[in-house]
Each structure stands twice: as structure tokens, then as C-alpha cells.
Amino acid sequence: MQSILVCDDDKQIVEAIDIYLTGEGFEVIKAYDGFEAWSFCRPTRST
């Protein structure tokens, strides 16, 4: 399952997008501001 980070300060928009994307088979990670969204981002390394 693929994950998608959705970030918007309007909680109704985030919830609407969540409903749509979950129905399409995605895992939705929700954030309501940029700082919260940034906390979900982590660097990836390839060795």
C-alpha cells in the first residue's frame, strides 16, 4: 500500500481528500500545517 501525505490548514478539505484517497486504496497521512507535515518527512538513504 502506498502512503500519501495530505497537508492543509482546512480540516474539512483534508478529510474529503482522505475519504477519496482511502477509497482508491492509499494510506493517508494527515497534517494540518507545514510544521506538522515536516515532522512526517524523513531523509531516505540508499547505500
TAQUI-V562748 format. One record per backbone hydrogen bond with DSSP energy under -0.5 kcal/mol. NH is the residue of the N-H (numbers start at 0). CO is the residue of the C=O. If there is no record, write none. Layout:
BEGIN
nh co
NH CO
NH CO
END
This chain:
BEGIN
nh co
3 26
5 3
5 28
7 30
10 8
12 9
13 9
14 10
15 11
16 12
17 13
18 14
19 15
20 16
21 17
22 18
23 19
24 21
25 20
26 1
27 25
28 3
28 26
29 27
30 5
36 32
37 33
38 34
39 35
39 36
40 36
40 37
END
